[in-house]
Amino acid sequence: MNHFDVAIIGLGPAGSMAALLLESYGMKVLCIDREKEIYNLPRAVTVSDQGFRMCQLAGIDDIYLKNSTILGGAYFSNKNLEIIGGSIDLKGFVSANGWPASSLFHQPFTDRDIRNKLENSNVEIILEHEFISLNQNQESVSFKTINLRNQEEKEFTSRYLIGSDGGSSVVRKQLDIPQEDLNYNRDWVVIDVELNNPDKLGDKLIQVCDKERLATFVPSHLPFRRWEFIIHEHEDKESFLEDTIIHELISKWLKPEEYRIIRKAVYQFHSVIAKNFQKGNCFLVGDAAHQAPPFMGEGMMSGYRDAVNLSWKIATSIKNKLNANLIDTYEIERIPHSRFVVKNSAGIGELMEAYAEAETPEQVAQDLVQKGYGSFILPNLTKGLFFGGKADESMNAGEIFPQPVEFENKEIVRRMDHILGKGFSLISNYPFEISEDNHEFLDLLGCKLVTLEKKYIAENPWMKPLLEKDRTYLIRPDRYIFGSTNSNISIDMLINDLKMRIMN
């Protein structure tokens, strides 16, 4: 029987991200997927600034860079496509992560290149096999698969198992983990087209608040464009897959001869979240753990955050024989964050409905208006692996540390996250000393000790206010700040607190 450090069930975006990261950390990884080929039509379409930074960790940022277009902005419109609220202009905006706020990509292109990268790695991939069942004890997980070509069953064991097998996750069902419904369930038709002519539709996403039919226009990576239209309860869902109906729906934007339909699908936009993301040595990531309406464009990004958060914790734990406390922080950190995305994605849908029903935009309640694009600003983490066990604004714990970057003519020309390394890092703007015991502990974790050059601080508007305070920051492998020094907390106190939380 083959034994692995980690087995991953499902090779969609979240599973692939986890596999690449775990392999890069030196883990022996097995991936199982029931399909032979990647899905050749677009589903996910948005990669955020944090998404690009996570892709840097996995070495796939170049794949998204060559297959994406920066989103120019977004707004809520009336049925005539006139702005009625929430307009944001994203041109030239770059965040502390060192990337534009939002970019739009063509998933078949990125998935193909990511699969190629996986196939050229040390990850063992078994396709056309379906996960059937699992048993686990304190030390490992054993599970069975069936070969879909010849019905032959096979058994494997792994230290940990990750279920990234989508919204109808068999792993989640095997673990008997219930889901919580956050009460946004609507049928929509999603249409992707390839333009036959030069683009005339612009680079801004539009939430169309039309009482007759809510819609979203997404300026996908050229030459592609996407529309989403709500389907009312009394309507025949299947009829919305007819080309004549699709042509009528898109007629506000384009004539039928100006595009070719490449995908049409009816979905029920769900807002659900699993009650637990972990059971014993098994974990859920991506759609297996949470599903949100697509209005925030954060579905795949939430899956990537799951994969990044979990992968370094598993690898660090296995390599250093750490206690279970480190891995147990996975769901402590990810469930509240995922809930925010699911809830606020549904909130944008509710705001569209409110705008559509109101006679004037001013009539819409402010609490609903605040569910607009402001809700795209993701919160910091609150509880988990931080100094004292919880985030602390005074020491920036729970925030993402800015990416070191190089500027030329006020534009980023080089992203320098590699300075922070792949593990923990201690970052300061001045030389610092730590005790011998703590040096040994940090060496065990592969922690990098970094004194940042002045140019990375002075030119960086996000880094400057942090390091002007003459503090030292302890940064986790996922770039979240564990804690920082101040007049009451020394470097050794920071390190001792981390040691207490994860060592046996």
C-alpha positions as CSV (number, residue, x, y, z in Angstrom):
1,M,0.0,0.0,0.0
2,N,1.4,3.4,-1.0
3,H,1.7,5.9,1.9
4,F,1.9,9.7,1.4
5,D,2.3,12.7,3.6
6,V,-0.8,14.3,2.0
7,A,-3.5,13.0,-0.3
8,I,-5.7,15.5,-2.2
9,I,-9.1,14.5,-3.6
10,G,-10.0,16.8,-6.5
11,L,-7.6,18.7,-8.8
12,G,-9.5,21.9,-9.3
13,P,-7.9,25.3,-8.6
14,A,-7.8,24.9,-4.8
15,G,-6.5,21.3,-4.9
16,S,-3.9,22.2,-7.5
17,M,-2.7,25.1,-5.4
18,A,-2.4,22.9,-2.3
19,A,-0.5,20.3,-4.3
20,L,2.0,22.7,-5.7
21,L,2.6,24.3,-2.3
22,L,2.9,21.1,-0.4
23,E,5.3,19.7,-3.0
24,S,7.4,22.9,-2.8
25,Y,7.7,22.4,1.0
26,G,9.1,18.9,0.4
27,M,6.0,16.8,1.1
28,K,5.1,13.5,-0.7
29,V,1.8,14.3,-2.3
30,L,-0.9,12.2,-4.1
31,C,-3.6,13.8,-6.1
32,I,-6.8,11.9,-7.2
33,D,-9.3,13.3,-9.7
34,R,-12.2,11.6,-11.4
35,E,-11.7,13.5,-14.7
36,K,-9.1,12.7,-17.3
37,E,-8.8,16.3,-18.6
38,I,-9.2,19.8,-17.2
39,Y,-12.6,21.4,-17.7
40,N,-12.2,23.2,-21.0
41,L,-14.7,26.1,-20.4
42,P,-14.4,29.1,-18.1
43,R,-15.9,29.0,-14.7
44,A,-13.9,31.2,-12.3
45,V,-12.9,34.5,-13.9
46,T,-11.4,36.8,-11.2
47,V,-8.0,36.8,-9.5
48,S,-7.4,39.4,-6.8
49,D,-4.3,41.2,-5.6
50,Q,-3.9,38.7,-2.8
51,G,-4.6,35.9,-5.3
52,F,-1.7,37.0,-7.4
53,R,0.5,37.1,-4.3
54,M,-0.6,33.6,-3.3
55,C,0.3,32.5,-6.8
56,Q,3.8,33.8,-6.3
57,L,4.1,31.3,-3.4
58,A,3.2,28.5,-5.7
59,G,5.2,29.8,-8.6
60,I,2.2,30.3,-10.9
61,D,1.9,34.1,-11.0
62,D,3.4,34.1,-14.4
63,I,0.6,31.8,-15.7
64,Y,-2.1,34.3,-14.5
65,L,-0.1,37.3,-15.7
66,K,0.0,36.1,-19.3
67,N,-3.6,35.1,-19.3
68,S,-5.3,38.0,-17.6
69,T,-6.5,41.6,-18.0
70,I,-6.7,44.2,-15.3
71,L,-10.3,45.1,-14.3
72,G,-10.8,48.9,-14.8
73,G,-13.6,49.3,-12.3
74,A,-17.2,48.5,-11.5
75,Y,-20.6,50.1,-10.8
76,F,-24.3,49.5,-10.2
77,S,-26.5,50.6,-13.1
78,N,-30.2,50.9,-14.0
79,K,-31.7,48.9,-16.9
80,N,-30.3,51.5,-19.4
81,L,-26.8,50.8,-18.1
82,E,-26.6,54.3,-16.4
83,I,-24.7,54.5,-13.2
84,I,-26.9,54.6,-10.1
85,G,-24.4,53.8,-7.3
86,G,-21.2,52.2,-6.0
87,S,-18.9,53.3,-8.9
88,I,-15.3,52.5,-8.3
89,D,-12.4,53.3,-10.7
90,L,-9.5,50.8,-10.3
91,K,-7.2,52.2,-13.1
92,G,-3.7,52.4,-11.8
93,F,-4.6,51.1,-8.3
94,V,-2.1,48.7,-6.7
95,S,-2.5,47.3,-3.2
96,A,0.0,46.5,-0.4
97,N,0.2,43.0,-2.0
98,G,2.0,44.6,-4.9
99,W,-0.7,43.7,-7.5
100,P,-3.8,45.4,-9.1
101,A,-7.0,45.0,-7.0
102,S,-8.6,42.7,-9.5
103,S,-7.8,41.0,-12.8
104,L,-9.9,38.8,-15.1
105,F,-8.5,35.6,-16.5
106,H,-9.5,32.8,-18.9
107,Q,-9.6,29.6,-16.8
108,P,-9.1,27.0,-19.5
109,F,-5.8,28.7,-20.3
110,T,-4.6,29.0,-16.7
111,D,-5.8,25.5,-15.6
112,R,-4.0,23.9,-18.6
113,D,-0.7,25.5,-17.6
114,I,-1.1,24.8,-13.9
115,R,-1.8,21.1,-14.7
116,N,1.3,21.0,-16.9
117,K,3.3,22.4,-14.0
118,L,1.9,19.8,-11.7
119,E,2.6,17.0,-14.1
120,N,6.3,18.1,-14.3
121,S,6.6,18.2,-10.5
122,N,7.1,15.4,-7.9
123,V,3.4,15.2,-7.2
124,E,1.9,11.8,-8.0
125,I,-1.3,12.3,-10.0
126,I,-3.9,9.6,-10.6
127,L,-6.7,10.6,-13.0
128,E,-10.0,8.8,-13.9
129,H,-10.2,7.5,-10.3
130,E,-13.1,8.3,-8.0
131,F,-12.7,8.6,-4.2
132,I,-15.1,6.1,-2.5
133,S,-14.5,6.0,1.3
134,L,-12.1,6.7,4.1
135,N,-11.2,5.5,7.6
136,Q,-8.9,7.4,9.9
137,N,-7.2,7.1,13.2
138,Q,-5.0,9.4,15.2
139,E,-1.9,8.8,13.0
140,S,-3.2,8.4,9.4
141,V,-6.0,8.2,6.9
142,S,-6.7,5.1,4.7
143,F,-9.0,5.6,1.8
144,K,-10.3,3.7,-1.3
145,T,-10.6,4.8,-4.9
146,I,-12.2,3.1,-7.9
147,N,-10.7,3.2,-11.4
148,L,-13.5,4.5,-13.6
149,R,-12.0,2.7,-16.7
150,N,-12.0,-0.9,-15.3
151,Q,-13.8,-0.6,-11.9
152,E,-10.7,-1.8,-10.0
153,E,-10.5,-0.6,-6.4
154,K,-7.3,0.6,-4.8
155,E,-6.4,1.6,-1.3
156,F,-4.0,4.3,-0.1
157,T,-2.8,5.8,3.2
158,S,-1.7,9.3,4.0
159,R,-0.9,11.3,7.1
160,Y,-3.5,13.9,6.1
161,L,-6.2,14.0,3.5
162,I,-7.6,17.2,1.8
163,G,-11.1,17.2,0.2
164,S,-11.1,19.7,-2.6
165,D,-13.8,17.8,-4.6
166,G,-16.3,20.6,-5.2
167,G,-19.7,21.7,-3.9
168,S,-21.1,18.2,-3.9
169,S,-17.9,16.9,-2.0
170,V,-17.9,13.2,-1.4
171,V,-15.2,13.8,1.2
172,R,-17.4,16.2,3.1
173,K,-20.3,13.6,3.0
174,Q,-18.0,10.8,4.2
175,L,-16.9,12.9,7.1
176,D,-20.5,13.7,7.9
177,I,-19.9,17.4,8.0
178,P,-23.2,19.4,7.7
179,Q,-23.5,22.7,5.8
180,E,-25.1,25.9,7.0
181,D,-27.3,27.7,4.4
182,L,-26.9,31.5,4.6
183,N,-30.2,31.9,2.6
184,Y,-29.2,33.2,-0.8
185,N,-30.3,30.7,-3.4
186,R,-31.3,32.0,-6.8
187,D,-31.2,30.5,-10.3
188,W,-29.1,32.3,-12.8
189,V,-27.9,31.6,-16.3
190,V,-24.2,32.3,-17.0
191,I,-23.1,33.0,-20.6
192,D,-19.6,33.2,-21.9
193,V,-18.9,34.5,-25.4
194,E,-15.9,35.1,-27.7
195,L,-16.0,38.4,-29.5
196,N,-15.9,38.3,-33.3
197,N,-15.1,42.1,-33.5
198,P,-12.8,44.5,-31.6
199,D,-14.1,45.1,-28.1
200,K,-16.4,48.1,-27.6
201,L,-17.8,47.1,-24.2
202,G,-15.1,48.6,-21.9
203,D,-13.2,47.2,-18.9
204,K,-15.7,47.9,-16.1
205,L,-17.9,45.3,-14.4
206,I,-21.6,46.3,-14.4
207,Q,-24.2,45.1,-11.9
208,V,-27.5,45.8,-13.8
209,C,-30.3,46.5,-11.3
210,D,-33.2,46.0,-13.7
211,K,-36.5,45.2,-12.0
212,E,-37.4,42.9,-15.0
213,R,-34.2,41.0,-14.8
214,L,-31.1,41.5,-12.7
215,A,-27.8,41.0,-14.7
216,T,-24.1,41.2,-14.4
217,F,-21.7,42.1,-17.2
218,V,-18.1,40.9,-16.7
219,P,-15.4,42.2,-19.0
220,S,-13.5,38.9,-19.1
221,H,-10.0,38.5,-20.5
222,L,-10.2,39.5,-24.2
223,P,-11.5,38.3,-26.5
224,F,-14.0,36.8,-24.0
225,R,-16.9,38.4,-22.2
226,R,-19.4,37.1,-19.7
227,W,-23.0,37.8,-18.7
228,E,-25.1,36.5,-15.8
229,F,-28.9,36.9,-15.7
230,I,-31.3,35.9,-12.9
231,I,-34.0,33.4,-13.7
232,H,-37.4,34.0,-12.0
233,E,-39.1,31.2,-10.1
234,H,-42.0,30.9,-12.6
235,E,-39.6,30.6,-15.6
236,D,-38.4,27.5,-17.4
237,K,-34.7,27.2,-16.6
238,E,-33.9,25.1,-19.6
239,S,-35.3,27.7,-22.0
240,F,-32.5,30.0,-21.0
241,L,-30.0,27.7,-22.7
242,E,-31.6,28.4,-26.1
243,D,-29.5,30.6,-28.4
244,T,-32.5,32.8,-29.3
245,I,-33.1,33.6,-25.7
246,I,-29.4,34.3,-25.1
247,H,-29.3,36.7,-28.1
248,E,-32.2,38.6,-26.7
249,L,-30.7,38.8,-23.2
250,I,-27.4,40.2,-24.6
251,S,-29.0,42.5,-27.2
252,K,-28.4,45.6,-24.9
253,W,-24.7,45.1,-25.6
254,L,-24.1,43.2,-28.8
255,K,-25.8,41.8,-32.0
256,P,-25.7,38.0,-32.5
257,E,-23.2,38.3,-35.3
258,E,-20.7,40.1,-33.1
259,Y,-20.0,37.1,-30.9
260,R,-19.8,33.3,-30.6
261,I,-21.4,31.6,-27.5
262,I,-18.8,29.3,-26.0
263,R,-20.6,28.4,-22.7
264,K,-24.1,28.6,-21.3
265,A,-25.0,27.1,-18.0
266,V,-27.8,27.4,-15.5
267,Y,-26.6,27.5,-11.9
268,Q,-28.2,28.0,-8.5
269,F,-26.1,30.6,-6.8
270,H,-25.6,29.3,-3.3
271,S,-24.5,30.8,-0.1
272,V,-23.4,27.8,2.1
273,I,-20.6,27.0,4.4
274,A,-19.5,23.8,6.1
275,K,-19.9,23.7,9.9
276,N,-16.3,22.4,10.1
277,F,-13.3,22.5,7.8
278,Q,-11.5,19.8,9.7
279,K,-12.4,16.4,11.1
280,G,-9.4,14.6,12.6
281,N,-6.7,14.3,9.9
282,C,-9.1,15.3,7.1
283,F,-9.7,18.8,5.8
284,L,-12.0,20.7,3.4
285,V,-10.9,23.4,1.0
286,G,-12.5,25.4,-1.8
287,D,-16.1,24.7,-2.8
288,A,-16.1,21.6,-0.6
289,A,-15.9,24.0,2.4
290,H,-17.9,27.0,1.1
291,Q,-19.9,28.3,-1.8
292,A,-20.8,31.9,-2.5
293,P,-22.7,33.8,-5.2
294,P,-20.1,35.1,-7.7
295,F,-20.8,38.8,-7.1
296,M,-17.5,39.5,-5.2
297,G,-15.5,37.4,-7.5
298,E,-13.9,35.8,-4.5
299,G,-15.0,32.1,-4.8
300,M,-11.7,30.7,-6.2
301,M,-9.7,33.2,-4.1
302,S,-11.3,31.8,-0.9
303,G,-10.3,28.4,-2.1
304,Y,-6.7,29.6,-2.7
305,R,-6.7,31.1,0.8
306,D,-7.7,27.8,2.2
307,A,-5.0,26.0,0.4
308,V,-2.3,28.5,1.4
309,N,-3.3,28.6,5.0
310,L,-3.5,24.8,5.4
311,S,-0.4,23.8,3.3
312,W,2.3,25.5,5.2
313,K,0.7,24.4,8.5
314,I,0.7,20.7,7.4
315,A,4.2,20.9,6.0
316,T,5.7,22.7,9.1
317,S,3.9,20.3,11.4
318,I,5.2,17.1,9.6
319,K,8.7,18.4,9.2
320,N,9.1,19.4,12.8
321,K,6.9,16.9,14.5
322,L,4.8,19.7,16.1
323,N,1.7,19.4,18.2
324,A,-1.8,19.5,16.8
325,N,-2.3,23.2,17.9
326,L,-0.8,24.6,14.7
327,I,-3.0,22.6,12.3
328,D,-6.1,23.2,14.5
329,T,-5.8,26.9,13.7
330,Y,-6.8,26.2,10.1
331,E,-10.5,26.2,10.6
332,I,-10.2,28.8,13.5
333,E,-8.8,31.2,11.0
334,R,-10.6,30.2,7.8
335,I,-14.2,29.7,8.9
336,P,-14.9,33.4,9.9
337,H,-13.0,34.7,6.9
338,S,-14.9,32.4,4.5
339,R,-18.2,33.3,6.2
340,F,-17.5,37.0,5.5
341,V,-17.0,36.3,1.8
342,V,-20.1,34.1,1.5
343,K,-22.3,36.6,3.4
344,N,-21.1,39.7,1.6
345,S,-21.3,38.1,-1.8
346,A,-24.9,37.4,-1.1
347,G,-25.2,41.0,0.2
348,I,-24.3,42.4,-3.2
349,G,-27.1,40.4,-4.8
350,E,-29.5,41.7,-2.1
351,L,-28.3,45.3,-2.9
352,M,-29.0,44.7,-6.6
353,E,-32.5,43.6,-5.8
354,A,-33.0,46.7,-3.6
355,Y,-31.8,49.1,-6.3
356,A,-34.1,47.4,-8.8
357,E,-37.1,47.7,-6.6
358,A,-36.5,51.4,-5.6
359,E,-37.9,54.3,-7.6
360,T,-34.7,56.3,-6.9
361,P,-31.3,55.1,-5.7
362,E,-31.6,57.4,-2.6
363,Q,-34.5,55.2,-1.3
364,V,-32.2,52.2,-0.8
365,A,-31.3,51.7,2.9
366,Q,-27.8,52.6,3.9
367,D,-27.1,49.3,5.5
368,L,-27.8,47.7,2.1
369,V,-25.7,50.2,0.2
370,Q,-22.8,49.4,2.5
371,K,-23.0,45.8,1.2
372,G,-21.7,47.2,-2.1
373,Y,-18.2,47.3,-3.3
374,G,-16.9,48.4,0.2
375,S,-17.5,44.9,1.3
376,F,-14.8,43.7,-1.1
377,I,-12.2,44.9,1.4
378,L,-11.5,41.7,3.2
379,P,-11.1,41.8,7.0
380,N,-7.9,40.9,8.8
381,L,-7.8,37.6,10.6
382,T,-9.0,37.7,14.2
383,K,-8.2,34.5,16.1
384,G,-5.6,31.8,15.4
385,L,-1.8,31.6,15.3
386,F,-0.9,35.1,16.6
387,F,0.9,36.5,19.6
388,G,-1.4,35.9,22.5
389,G,-3.7,33.7,20.3
390,K,-5.6,36.5,18.7
391,A,-5.0,39.4,16.3
392,D,-4.0,42.7,17.8
393,E,-4.2,45.9,15.8
394,S,-1.6,47.7,18.0
395,M,1.1,45.2,16.8
396,N,-0.5,44.6,13.4
397,A,-1.0,40.9,14.1
398,G,-3.6,39.5,11.8
399,E,-2.8,41.8,8.9
400,I,-1.0,40.8,5.7
401,F,2.6,42.2,5.6
402,P,3.2,44.3,2.5
403,Q,5.2,42.8,-0.3
404,P,8.7,44.4,-0.8
405,V,8.7,46.0,-4.2
406,E,11.0,48.0,-6.5
407,F,9.6,51.1,-8.2
408,E,10.6,53.0,-11.3
409,N,8.7,56.2,-12.2
410,K,6.2,55.4,-9.5
411,E,5.4,52.0,-11.1
412,I,6.2,48.6,-9.6
413,V,8.8,46.9,-11.8
414,R,9.9,44.1,-9.5
415,R,8.1,42.2,-6.8
416,M,10.4,40.9,-4.0
417,D,8.4,38.5,-1.8
418,H,11.2,36.0,-2.2
419,I,13.2,38.2,0.3
420,L,10.8,36.8,3.0
421,G,11.5,33.2,2.1
422,K,9.1,30.3,2.0
423,G,8.8,29.9,5.8
424,F,8.6,32.3,8.7
425,S,10.6,35.5,8.6
426,L,11.7,38.1,11.1
427,I,11.7,41.5,9.4
428,S,13.1,44.8,10.6
429,N,14.8,48.0,9.4
430,Y,17.7,47.6,11.8
431,P,20.0,44.7,12.9
432,F,18.6,42.7,15.8
433,E,19.7,40.0,18.2
434,I,17.9,37.0,19.6
435,S,18.9,34.4,22.2
436,E,20.8,31.2,21.2
437,D,17.8,29.0,22.1
438,N,15.5,31.0,19.9
439,H,18.0,31.0,17.1
440,E,17.9,27.2,17.2
441,F,14.1,27.2,17.1
442,L,14.0,29.6,14.2
443,D,16.6,27.5,12.3
444,L,14.3,24.5,12.9
445,L,11.4,26.4,11.2
446,G,13.6,27.7,8.4
447,C,12.9,31.2,9.5
448,K,14.7,34.0,7.5
449,L,16.2,36.9,9.4
450,V,15.8,40.0,7.2
451,T,17.0,43.6,7.6
452,L,15.2,45.3,4.9
453,E,17.2,47.8,2.7
454,K,16.1,51.4,3.1
455,K,15.0,51.6,-0.6
456,Y,12.3,48.9,0.0
457,I,10.9,51.0,2.9
458,A,11.2,54.6,1.7
459,E,9.6,54.0,-1.7
460,N,6.9,51.7,-0.4
461,P,3.8,53.6,0.9
462,W,2.5,50.4,2.6
463,M,5.8,49.4,4.2
464,K,6.9,52.8,5.4
465,P,4.4,53.4,8.1
466,L,5.0,49.9,9.5
467,L,8.8,50.1,9.7
468,E,9.1,53.8,10.6
469,K,8.1,52.5,14.1
470,D,11.5,50.8,14.4
471,R,9.7,47.5,15.1
472,T,10.6,43.9,14.2
473,Y,7.8,41.8,12.7
474,L,7.4,38.0,12.9
475,I,5.8,37.0,9.6
476,R,4.1,33.7,8.9
477,P,4.7,31.7,5.6
478,D,1.4,33.0,4.3
479,R,2.6,36.6,4.8
480,Y,0.3,37.3,7.8
481,I,1.9,39.1,10.7
482,F,2.2,36.9,13.8
483,G,3.1,39.9,15.9
484,S,5.6,42.7,16.3
485,T,7.8,44.2,19.0
486,N,7.0,47.3,20.9
487,S,8.1,48.9,24.2
488,N,6.5,46.0,26.1
489,I,7.3,43.1,23.8
490,S,10.8,42.0,22.8
491,I,11.8,39.8,19.9
492,D,12.5,36.9,22.3
493,M,9.0,37.3,23.8
494,L,7.5,37.1,20.3
495,I,9.5,33.9,19.5
496,N,8.8,32.3,22.9
497,D,5.0,32.8,22.4
498,L,5.2,31.1,18.9
499,K,7.3,28.3,20.4
500,M,4.7,27.7,23.2
501,R,1.9,27.5,20.7
502,I,3.3,24.9,18.3
503,M,6.0,22.9,20.1
504,N,5.3,19.7,22.0
